[in-house]
Amino acid sequence: MSFSENQGKTKILLESGTNELELMEFVIAGETFGINVAKVREIMIVDEVKKMPNSHEMVEGIFKPRDEIITVIDLARYLGIERENDEKSIFIATHFNKLNFAFRVDRVIGIARVSWENIKKPNRVIYGGDEGAATGIAEFSNRLITILDFEKIVAEVSPESSIQYESIEKMGERKDCDKPILVAEDSMLLAKLIIDCLHGAGYKNVIRTDNGQEAWNFLQEIKDSGENIEEHVACIVSDIEMPLMDGHRLTKLVKEDPILNHLPLILFSSLISDEMRRKGEELGADAQITKPEIAELVALIDKFIR
């Protein structure tokens, strides 16, 4: 079935800046996980998968529904758990970071609407070591849903599709700039890549927060201090998907604040679709860039503050 068609029928599209998330719940080996509905294209019946030589160990292979080739990632193997039954499993076809991937899962439960306020940052050792493969734990109808970091998973399986430091090197020699950049990014892996690239581009004064709530608290502390805002933040770079407070809610709060609304705010996310772009514009975002276009992000920061 086409997920986009089903979504249209149920009329569950979210309003902008409400700090809510729609999660598609799915099960692997009896455990419940979630993926942002905005990343999902289709739920598909498992088709024959062609194995590819020398591919990443987590890649099952490729299959061709209609006229496109999609890479299949063995999500259970990545998480180190065993599926219930391969014969009954299905594919969740996704699109983010301008890429198409399919993830094999046991079954899909449905869609849950939750507030980012009720999504907590997980222990970093959950599913994947120090950096973890989970970005949040959501509670819904007395059950816990582990929200997986699909961007991190794809970055590990296909490093060339993630943020590339080389794109900064291609920008040539650059002068250092000490103007402070506030970054809100919940993924440890992507936050490190972003900060390394900003440092490489000459922006040495980068403040990193784990989510929109931490970024907002930081901004409020500066306001309360009575000090010059620009001495502490000259530009804000924010992801959209984050626990406690998402990037859209952060944008809404900043742009409605008479003291902060002049600060340039850039949404840097894997979810910048046409619909998401409209939402960002409605909320007042100064620019929106799709990951992993880090050179474009740097060029925008240059434009706003240099």
C-alpha positions in Angstrom: 0.0 0.0 0.0 1.1 3.6 -0.6 1.8 5.2 2.7 1.4 8.7 1.4 -2.1 7.8 0.1 -3.1 6.3 3.4 -1.7 9.3 5.3 -3.9 11.6 3.2 -7.0 9.6 3.9 -6.5 9.7 7.7 -5.8 13.5 7.6 -3.3 13.4 10.4 -0.9 16.0 9.1 0.5 18.1 11.9 0.3 21.8 12.3 3.5 23.8 12.3 5.4 24.4 15.5 3.2 22.3 17.8 6.1 20.2 19.0 4.4 17.0 18.0 5.6 13.9 16.1 3.8 11.2 14.3 5.6 7.9 14.8 5.2 4.7 12.8 5.5 1.9 15.2 7.0 -1.4 14.1 8.2 -4.6 15.8 11.4 -6.6 15.5 11.7 -9.7 17.7 8.9 -8.6 20.0 10.5 -5.1 20.6 8.7 -1.9 19.6 10.5 0.7 17.6 9.5 3.9 15.9 10.3 6.0 12.8 9.1 9.5 12.0 6.2 9.3 9.6 7.9 12.1 7.6 10.6 9.6 6.6 8.3 6.9 5.4 7.3 6.5 1.7 5.6 3.1 1.7 5.0 -0.1 3.6 5.8 -2.9 1.2 5.4 -6.7 1.0 8.9 -8.3 1.0 10.2 -8.9 -2.5 13.1 -10.9 -3.7 16.4 -9.2 -2.7 19.5 -9.5 -4.9 22.7 -9.7 -2.8 25.5 -7.4 -3.9 29.2 -8.4 -3.6 31.4 -6.4 -1.3 28.5 -4.5 0.2 28.3 -3.5 3.9 27.5 -6.5 6.2 24.2 -4.8 7.2 23.0 -4.5 3.6 20.9 -7.4 2.5 21.0 -6.4 -1.1 18.8 -4.5 -3.5 15.4 -4.9 -5.0 13.5 -3.1 -7.8 9.9 -2.2 -7.1 8.5 -0.5 -10.2 11.3 1.5 -11.9 13.8 2.2 -9.1 16.4 0.3 -7.3 16.3 0.4 -3.5 18.9 -0.8 -1.0 17.6 -3.0 1.8 19.2 -2.7 5.3 18.9 -5.6 7.7 17.7 -3.6 10.7 17.6 -6.6 13.0 21.2 -7.5 12.3 22.3 -3.9 12.8 20.6 -3.9 16.3 22.0 -7.3 17.1 18.6 -9.0 17.6 16.8 -11.8 15.7 13.7 -11.4 13.7 10.6 -13.5 14.5 10.0 -14.9 11.0 11.6 -13.8 7.8 8.7 -15.1 5.7 6.3 -12.7 7.4 8.5 -9.7 7.5 7.8 -6.5 5.5 9.8 -3.5 4.2 9.5 0.0 5.4 10.5 2.1 2.4 12.0 5.5 3.4 13.2 8.7 1.9 15.4 11.2 3.7 18.8 12.9 3.0 17.6 12.7 -0.6 18.1 8.9 -0.5 15.8 5.9 -0.7 16.3 2.9 1.6 14.2 0.0 2.8 14.3 -1.5 6.3 13.1 -5.1 6.9 10.9 -5.4 10.0 8.6 -8.1 11.4 5.4 -6.1 11.3 4.0 -2.6 11.6 1.6 -1.7 14.4 0.3 1.7 13.3 0.8 5.4 13.9 1.1 7.2 17.2 1.0 10.9 17.7 3.2 12.0 20.6 4.7 15.2 21.9 8.4 15.7 21.7 8.2 16.8 25.4 7.4 13.1 26.2 10.3 11.8 24.3 13.4 11.3 26.4 17.0 11.0 25.4 18.0 7.3 25.8 21.1 6.0 27.5 23.9 6.2 25.0 24.7 2.5 25.3 21.3 1.4 23.9 21.6 -0.4 20.6 25.0 0.4 19.4 27.7 1.4 21.9 28.8 4.8 23.0 27.0 6.7 20.2 23.9 4.5 20.2 21.3 3.9 17.5 18.4 5.4 19.4 17.6 9.1 19.5 14.7 8.9 21.9 12.3 6.8 24.0 8.6 7.7 23.7 5.9 6.5 26.0 2.5 5.9 24.3 -0.5 4.0 25.6 1.5 2.6 28.5 4.2 1.2 26.2 7.7 2.4 25.4 8.8 3.0 21.8 12.4 3.2 20.9 13.0 5.9 18.2 15.9 4.8 16.1 18.6 7.1 14.6 18.1 6.2 11.0 20.4 8.9 9.8 23.2 7.4 11.9 22.4 3.9 10.6 22.5 5.1 6.9 25.7 7.1 7.6 27.4 3.9 8.9 26.2 1.7 6.1 26.9 4.4 3.4 29.4 6.9 4.7 29.7 8.6 1.3 26.0 9.7 1.7 26.6 11.5 4.9 28.3 14.9 5.8 31.7 15.1 4.1 34.5 17.1 5.5 36.1 17.1 2.0 33.3 19.5 0.8 34.7 22.1 3.3 38.2 21.6 2.0 37.0 22.3 -1.5 35.9 25.8 -0.4 39.6 26.8 -0.2 41.5 28.8 2.4 39.2 30.6 4.8 39.8 33.1 7.6 38.8 32.2 11.2 35.7 33.7 12.7 35.0 33.9 16.4 31.3 34.7 16.1 29.4 32.1 18.1 27.2 29.5 16.3 24.6 27.7 18.3 23.9 24.1 17.0 21.0 22.0 18.1 21.5 18.4 17.0 20.5 15.3 18.9 22.6 12.7 17.0 26.1 12.5 18.5 27.5 11.2 15.2 26.0 14.0 13.1 26.7 16.7 15.7 30.4 15.7 15.7 30.5 15.8 11.9 28.8 19.2 11.8 31.0 20.8 14.4 34.2 19.4 12.8 33.1 20.9 9.5 32.3 24.3 11.0 35.7 24.3 12.7 37.3 23.5 9.4 35.4 26.3 7.8 36.9 28.8 10.4 34.0 28.9 12.8 35.8 28.0 16.0 33.2 29.2 18.5 30.5 26.5 18.3 28.1 25.8 21.1 26.3 22.4 20.8 23.0 21.5 22.5 21.3 18.1 22.3 17.8 19.4 21.4 15.7 22.4 20.9 14.8 22.6 24.6 18.5 22.9 25.6 19.0 25.5 22.9 16.0 27.5 24.1 17.1 27.3 27.7 20.6 28.6 26.6 19.0 31.5 24.8 16.8 32.3 27.8 19.8 32.4 30.1 21.5 34.9 27.8 18.3 37.1 27.8 18.0 36.9 31.6 21.7 37.9 32.0 21.0 41.2 30.2 24.1 40.8 28.1 24.4 41.4 24.4 22.8 38.5 22.6 25.2 38.6 19.7 28.2 38.1 22.0 26.8 34.7 22.8 24.9 33.7 19.7 25.3 35.1 16.2 23.5 32.3 14.3 21.4 29.2 15.1 21.7 25.9 13.2 19.0 23.4 14.2 17.9 19.9 13.3 14.1 19.3 13.1 13.8 15.9 14.8 14.9 16.2 18.5 13.6 15.0 21.8 11.9 17.4 24.3 11.6 20.2 21.6 11.9 19.9 17.9 13.5 22.4 15.5 10.1 23.7 14.3 9.0 24.6 17.8 12.4 26.2 18.5 12.0 28.3 15.3 8.5 29.4 16.4 9.7 30.4 19.8 12.8 32.3 18.6 10.9 34.2 15.8 8.1 35.2 18.1 10.5 36.5 20.7 11.1 40.3 20.3 14.6 40.1 21.6 15.8 37.0 19.7 13.8 37.2 16.5 16.6 39.0 14.6 19.0 36.0 15.0 19.4 34.1 11.7 18.1 30.5 12.2 18.9 27.8 9.7 17.1 24.4 9.7 19.6 21.7 8.7 17.7 18.5 8.5 17.2 15.3 6.5 13.5 16.1 6.3 13.4 19.2 4.1 10.7 18.1 1.7 8.4 20.6 0.0 5.8 20.3 2.8 8.5 20.7 5.5 9.9 23.7 3.7 6.5 25.4 3.7 6.2 24.7 7.5 9.7 26.2 8.1 8.8 29.3 6.1 5.6 29.7 8.0 7.5 29.7 11.2 10.1 32.2 10.1 13.2 30.1 9.4 15.7 32.2 7.6 17.0 29.2 5.5 16.5 25.5 5.2 19.1 23.0 4.0 18.9 19.3 3.5 21.6 17.1 5.0 24.2 16.3 4.1 24.9 19.6 2.2 27.4 21.0 4.7 29.1 23.3 2.2 25.8 25.0 1.5 25.2 25.4 5.3 28.6 27.1 5.7 27.8 29.4 2.7 24.6 30.4 4.4 26.3 31.1 7.7 28.8 33.2 5.8 26.0 35.2 4.2 24.2 35.9 7.5 27.1 36.8 9.8 30.4 37.4 8.1 
